[in-house]
């Protein structure tokens, strides 16, 4: 089941997010990636639920995000904090 968030008058139209269950049923290859998010974060991030309308993109997007956000020269915590702050500055939901 898709959930369509209410449209805010000061924002652009939103794209429906697929439920994690629907996305995994629609493309079984997403199951591993989405289950990993659920195991690590307790839920599938909204970005990936929107991207699930295009499963091939969703699969590569998840791997790209992990390559950027996992440990490296900058700590994972700082990367997450930066993601939240940039979302706030841009008035985005995170």
C-alpha positions as CSV (number, residue, x, y, z in Angstrom):
1,X,0.0,0.0,0.0
2,X,1.4,3.4,-0.9
3,X,1.0,6.3,1.5
4,X,0.7,9.7,0.0
5,X,1.7,12.4,2.5
6,X,-0.4,15.5,2.8
7,X,0.6,18.3,0.5
8,X,1.9,21.4,2.2
9,X,1.0,24.6,0.5
10,X,4.6,25.9,0.6
11,X,6.2,22.8,-0.9
12,X,6.4,21.1,-4.2
13,X,4.2,18.0,-4.8
14,X,5.4,14.9,-3.1
15,X,5.8,11.5,-4.6
16,X,4.1,8.5,-2.9
17,X,6.4,6.3,-0.8
18,X,5.9,2.6,-1.2
19,X,5.7,0.6,2.0
20,X,8.7,-1.5,2.6
21,X,6.5,-4.6,2.4
22,X,5.0,-3.6,-1.0
23,X,8.4,-2.7,-2.4
24,X,9.9,-6.0,-1.4
25,X,6.9,-7.9,-2.8
26,X,7.1,-6.0,-6.1
27,X,10.8,-6.7,-6.5
28,X,12.2,-9.5,-4.4
29,X,15.8,-8.3,-5.1
30,X,15.0,-5.3,-2.9
31,X,14.4,-7.6,0.1
32,X,18.0,-7.9,1.1
33,X,18.7,-4.2,0.9
34,X,15.5,-3.2,2.6
35,X,15.9,-5.8,5.3
36,X,19.4,-4.5,6.0
37,X,18.0,-1.0,6.6
38,X,15.4,-2.5,8.9
39,X,18.0,-4.4,10.8
40,X,20.3,-1.4,11.1
41,X,17.9,1.5,11.4
42,X,14.6,0.0,12.4
43,X,13.0,1.2,9.1
44,X,13.6,1.8,5.5
45,X,14.5,5.5,4.9
46,X,11.9,7.5,3.0
47,X,14.3,8.2,0.1
48,X,14.4,4.5,-0.6
49,X,10.7,4.0,-0.3
50,X,10.2,6.7,-3.0
51,X,13.0,5.3,-5.1
52,X,11.4,1.9,-4.9
53,X,9.2,3.0,-7.9
54,X,12.3,2.3,-9.9
55,X,13.9,-0.9,-8.3
56,X,17.0,-0.9,-10.4
57,X,17.9,2.6,-9.3
58,X,17.0,1.7,-5.7
59,X,19.4,-1.2,-5.6
60,X,22.4,0.9,-6.8
61,X,21.3,3.9,-4.7
62,X,21.5,1.8,-1.5
63,X,25.1,0.6,-2.3
64,X,26.1,4.2,-3.2
65,X,24.8,5.5,0.1
66,X,26.6,2.9,2.0
67,X,29.9,3.6,0.2
68,X,29.5,7.3,1.1
69,X,28.1,7.0,4.6
70,X,30.0,4.1,6.1
71,X,33.4,4.6,7.9
72,X,36.1,6.5,6.0
73,X,38.1,9.6,6.7
74,X,35.0,11.3,8.2
75,X,33.2,9.4,11.0
76,X,29.8,7.9,10.3
77,X,28.3,9.9,13.1
78,X,29.5,13.2,11.6
79,X,28.2,12.2,8.2
80,X,24.8,11.5,9.8
81,X,24.8,14.8,11.7
82,X,25.7,16.6,8.5
83,X,22.8,14.9,6.7
84,X,20.4,16.0,9.3
85,X,21.7,19.6,9.3
86,X,21.6,20.0,5.5
87,X,18.0,18.6,5.6
88,X,17.1,21.2,8.2
89,X,18.7,24.1,6.3
90,X,16.8,23.0,3.2
91,X,13.6,22.6,5.1
92,X,13.4,19.0,4.2
93,X,12.0,16.1,6.2
94,X,14.7,13.7,7.2
